[in-house]
């Protein structure tokens, strides 16, 4: 088994090497599965992540969730405290390019969503294994955030088929997800 650093490089290269048409086609298939997941159908409030140009496209999922009247939030990355702050948006027009070049909401303390009010959290990852462990980018933001969630909050990873592997190296601080949708 490779170390996390070389695995990150491997999966990031696979993601960035994927044809954009194929990425969008697979993202559509993943989105269809996503909306069929009972925890997503029941969820009233969902924390998404704004996808980059090589990840599973979450933008249409975000727009649909807003259209369905779900309370949608995206994280603001607070670098100095190394944490994520779920912040409610009404559409993707409420975002700007933030930390690490990732779209995030404008800071507004009135729109911060308490973790106890979340029903589902959609979690990015470079790779996922059969036990729903994830390989993140290495900064630990999501692992720290996931530890703060009440047990009632469902966690969902989104992945392309090539991001799935039999097992990943794990550490004590790594948090398993409840669901991984791949296509």
C-alpha positions as CSV (number, residue, x, y, z in Angstrom):
1,X,0.0,0.0,0.0
2,X,1.3,3.5,-0.9
3,X,1.6,6.3,1.6
4,X,-1.1,9.0,1.6
5,X,1.1,11.6,-0.2
6,X,1.8,9.4,-3.2
7,X,-1.8,8.3,-3.3
8,X,-2.9,12.0,-3.3
9,X,-0.6,12.7,-6.3
10,X,-1.9,9.6,-8.1
11,X,-5.6,10.4,-7.6
12,X,-5.2,14.1,-8.3
13,X,-3.5,13.2,-11.6
14,X,-6.3,10.8,-12.5
15,X,-8.9,13.5,-11.7
16,X,-7.1,16.3,-13.6
17,X,-6.5,13.9,-16.6
18,X,-10.1,13.2,-17.1
19,X,-11.9,14.5,-20.2
20,X,-14.4,17.3,-19.2
21,X,-17.2,15.8,-21.3
22,X,-16.7,12.5,-19.5
23,X,-16.5,14.2,-16.1
24,X,-19.9,16.0,-16.7
25,X,-21.5,12.8,-18.0
26,X,-20.4,10.8,-15.0
27,X,-21.4,13.7,-12.7
28,X,-24.9,13.6,-14.1
29,X,-25.1,9.8,-13.3
30,X,-23.8,10.4,-9.8
31,X,-26.3,13.3,-9.3
32,X,-29.2,10.9,-10.3
33,X,-28.0,8.4,-7.6
34,X,-27.5,11.2,-5.1
35,X,-31.2,12.4,-5.4
36,X,-32.4,8.8,-4.9
37,X,-30.6,8.4,-1.6
38,X,-33.2,8.4,1.2
39,X,-31.1,10.5,3.5
40,X,-30.8,13.2,0.8
41,X,-34.5,13.0,0.0
42,X,-35.4,13.5,3.6
43,X,-32.7,16.2,4.3
44,X,-34.0,19.7,4.8
45,X,-30.6,21.2,5.2
46,X,-27.5,20.1,3.3
47,X,-23.9,21.3,3.4
48,X,-22.4,20.9,-0.1
49,X,-18.9,21.7,-1.3
50,X,-18.3,23.8,-4.4
51,X,-16.6,21.4,-6.8
52,X,-13.5,22.3,-8.7
53,X,-13.1,21.9,-12.5
54,X,-11.9,18.3,-12.0
55,X,-14.2,16.9,-9.2
56,X,-17.7,15.5,-9.4
57,X,-19.7,18.5,-10.4
58,X,-21.8,19.6,-7.4
59,X,-23.1,22.9,-9.0
60,X,-26.3,21.3,-10.5
61,X,-26.9,19.5,-7.3
62,X,-26.7,22.7,-5.4
63,X,-29.0,24.5,-7.8
64,X,-31.5,21.7,-7.6
65,X,-31.4,21.6,-3.8
66,X,-32.1,25.4,-3.7
67,X,-35.0,24.9,-6.2
68,X,-36.4,22.1,-4.0
69,X,-36.5,24.5,-1.1
70,X,-33.8,22.8,0.9
71,X,-31.6,24.9,3.1
72,X,-28.3,24.9,1.3
73,X,-24.9,25.9,2.7
74,X,-21.3,25.9,1.6
75,X,-18.3,26.0,3.8
76,X,-16.2,29.1,4.4
77,X,-12.6,28.0,5.0
78,X,-11.2,29.8,8.0
79,X,-7.5,29.3,7.5
80,X,-6.2,30.8,10.7
81,X,-8.4,28.5,12.9
82,X,-8.2,25.6,10.3
83,X,-11.9,25.1,10.3
84,X,-15.0,25.1,8.0
85,X,-18.0,27.4,8.7
86,X,-21.2,26.2,7.1
87,X,-22.9,29.3,5.6
88,X,-26.3,29.4,4.0
89,X,-26.7,30.5,0.3
90,X,-29.8,31.0,-1.8
91,X,-28.0,30.4,-5.1
92,X,-24.5,30.2,-6.5
93,X,-24.7,33.9,-7.0
94,X,-24.0,34.2,-3.3
95,X,-20.4,33.0,-3.7
96,X,-17.0,34.3,-4.6
97,X,-13.6,32.7,-5.1
98,X,-12.3,32.2,-1.6
99,X,-9.5,30.3,0.1
100,X,-7.6,27.8,-2.0
101,X,-9.4,29.1,-5.1
102,X,-12.6,27.4,-4.0
103,X,-16.0,29.1,-4.4
104,X,-17.4,30.0,-0.9
105,X,-20.1,32.3,0.5
106,X,-19.5,35.8,1.6
107,X,-18.9,36.0,5.3
108,X,-22.2,36.8,7.1
109,X,-22.6,35.8,10.7
110,X,-26.4,35.8,10.2
111,X,-26.1,33.0,7.7
112,X,-23.8,30.7,9.6
113,X,-25.5,27.3,10.1
114,X,-25.0,25.4,13.3
115,X,-23.9,21.8,12.8
116,X,-26.8,20.6,14.9
117,X,-29.1,22.1,12.2
118,X,-27.5,20.1,9.3
119,X,-29.2,16.9,8.0
120,X,-26.5,15.9,5.5
121,X,-23.0,16.9,4.6
122,X,-21.6,16.2,1.2
123,X,-17.8,15.6,1.5
124,X,-15.1,15.9,-1.1
125,X,-12.3,13.4,-1.4
126,X,-9.6,12.3,-3.8
127,X,-10.3,8.6,-3.2
128,X,-12.7,6.4,-1.1
129,X,-12.4,2.8,-0.1
130,X,-15.1,0.0,0.4
131,X,-15.4,0.9,4.1
132,X,-16.1,4.6,3.2
133,X,-12.8,5.9,4.4
134,X,-11.7,8.9,2.4
135,X,-8.5,10.4,1.2
136,X,-8.7,14.1,1.5
137,X,-6.2,16.7,0.3
138,X,-4.2,16.5,3.5
139,X,-5.1,19.7,5.4
140,X,-7.5,18.0,7.7
141,X,-10.3,20.5,7.4
142,X,-13.1,18.0,6.8
143,X,-11.8,15.4,9.3
144,X,-11.9,18.1,12.0
145,X,-15.3,19.3,10.9
146,X,-16.8,15.8,10.7
147,X,-15.8,15.2,14.3
148,X,-18.1,18.0,15.3
149,X,-21.2,16.6,13.7
150,X,-24.0,15.0,15.7
151,X,-24.6,11.3,14.9
152,X,-27.9,12.3,13.3
153,X,-26.1,14.1,10.4
154,X,-25.6,11.9,7.3
155,X,-22.3,12.1,5.5
156,X,-22.0,11.4,1.8
157,X,-19.0,11.2,-0.5
158,X,-19.1,11.7,-4.2
159,X,-16.7,9.9,-6.5
160,X,-15.9,8.8,-10.0
161,X,-15.5,5.0,-10.4
162,X,-11.7,5.4,-10.7
163,X,-11.6,7.1,-7.2
164,X,-12.8,3.9,-5.5
165,X,-10.2,1.5,-4.1
166,X,-10.2,-1.6,-1.9
167,X,-8.6,0.1,1.0
168,X,-6.8,3.3,2.0
169,X,-4.3,4.0,4.7
170,X,-6.1,5.4,7.8
171,X,-5.1,7.2,10.9
172,X,-6.9,7.6,14.2
173,X,-8.2,11.0,13.3
174,X,-9.8,9.9,9.9
175,X,-13.6,9.8,9.9
176,X,-15.5,7.3,7.9
177,X,-18.4,8.5,5.8
178,X,-21.9,6.8,5.9
179,X,-22.4,6.8,2.1
180,X,-20.3,7.0,-1.0
181,X,-21.9,7.5,-4.4
182,X,-19.8,6.6,-7.4
183,X,-20.4,6.6,-11.1
